[in-house]
Amino acid sequence: MRSRKLTYLILTVVLTVMVTISFGVLVFGSEPVIQTRTVYKQVEISVGDTLWDLAEEYKSADVKTEHMVDSIMKANDMNSTNIKAGHSLLIPIQKV
């Protein structure tokens, strides 16, 4: 009878520790989460500029140029990649 109580106690402690560790991993994760926010820079288009050139200039290192082109087009409600000198664009920039 005494060994049975001891077995239940050990089992309860082990399960409690396992649940606590699992909960910690779920809540805190294994990697830190980096939060970013989007800011917009207004850029005047110069002669010879292309949307691809601007995307390449303002994108962060981890973003593909084509994704930045899509982001610029969305921010400016554009249907085409054609741009004109003298006009301006809002360039979305991710800040940490």
Legacy VTK file of the C-alpha trace (Angstrom):
# vtk DataFile Version 3.0
C-alpha trace
ASCII
DATASET POLYDATA
POINTS 96 float
0.000 0.000 0.000
2.817 2.381 0.904
4.703 1.672 -2.340
1.528 2.329 -4.306
1.158 5.798 -2.718
4.818 6.496 -3.442
4.337 5.452 -7.063
1.344 7.788 -7.421
3.287 10.632 -5.813
6.254 10.176 -8.165
3.942 9.895 -11.161
2.104 13.064 -10.115
5.360 15.009 -9.709
6.697 13.830 -13.093
3.455 14.721 -14.864
3.345 18.134 -13.172
6.897 18.888 -14.304
6.127 17.755 -17.871
2.969 19.874 -18.076
4.807 22.904 -16.677
7.623 22.575 -19.225
5.153 22.061 -22.091
3.173 25.112 -21.036
6.348 27.212 -20.892
7.334 26.205 -24.412
3.853 27.004 -25.730
3.670 30.390 -24.036
7.219 31.595 -24.548
8.195 29.612 -27.645
11.662 28.470 -28.473
12.695 31.627 -30.356
12.088 35.262 -29.558
9.438 37.024 -31.638
10.621 40.194 -33.321
7.816 42.654 -33.788
7.926 45.049 -36.701
5.806 47.958 -37.799
5.367 49.488 -41.214
6.230 53.139 -41.816
5.820 54.902 -45.139
8.358 57.128 -46.861
7.180 59.433 -49.625
9.593 59.310 -52.548
9.520 61.504 -55.657
10.099 59.558 -58.844
13.071 60.750 -60.909
13.700 60.316 -64.622
14.919 56.770 -65.248
13.512 55.301 -62.024
11.711 51.985 -62.224
9.518 50.387 -59.625
12.011 47.499 -59.442
14.916 49.908 -58.778
12.995 51.622 -55.973
11.967 48.278 -54.500
15.579 47.093 -54.544
16.761 50.328 -52.910
14.263 50.368 -50.046
13.700 46.678 -49.273
15.258 45.030 -46.254
17.829 42.267 -46.776
15.377 39.456 -45.990
12.729 40.597 -48.497
12.702 39.587 -52.150
12.538 42.446 -54.642
9.330 41.131 -56.219
7.621 41.101 -52.812
8.695 44.707 -52.235
7.322 45.657 -55.675
4.001 44.081 -54.652
4.045 45.979 -51.338
4.711 49.319 -53.065
1.951 48.650 -55.586
-0.500 47.767 -52.813
0.441 50.822 -50.717
-0.179 53.073 -53.729
-3.241 51.245 -55.104
-1.427 50.569 -58.397
-2.543 48.194 -61.161
0.664 48.467 -63.187
4.392 48.790 -62.538
4.566 51.866 -64.801
5.666 55.011 -62.951
6.226 58.629 -64.113
8.943 61.089 -63.183
7.616 63.908 -61.019
4.984 61.749 -59.327
5.514 60.409 -55.822
5.098 57.016 -54.227
4.640 55.804 -50.675
7.310 53.231 -49.920
6.428 50.803 -47.083
9.436 50.206 -44.830
9.548 47.630 -42.033
10.958 48.964 -38.735
11.909 46.827 -35.743
LINES 1 97
96 0 1 2 3 4 5 6 7 8 9 10 11 12 13 14 15 16 17 18 19 20 21 22 23 24 25 26 27 28 29 30 31 32 33 34 35 36 37 38 39 40 41 42 43 44 45 46 47 48 49 50 51 52 53 54 55 56 57 58 59 60 61 62 63 64 65 66 67 68 69 70 71 72 73 74 75 76 77 78 79 80 81 82 83 84 85 86 87 88 89 90 91 92 93 94 95
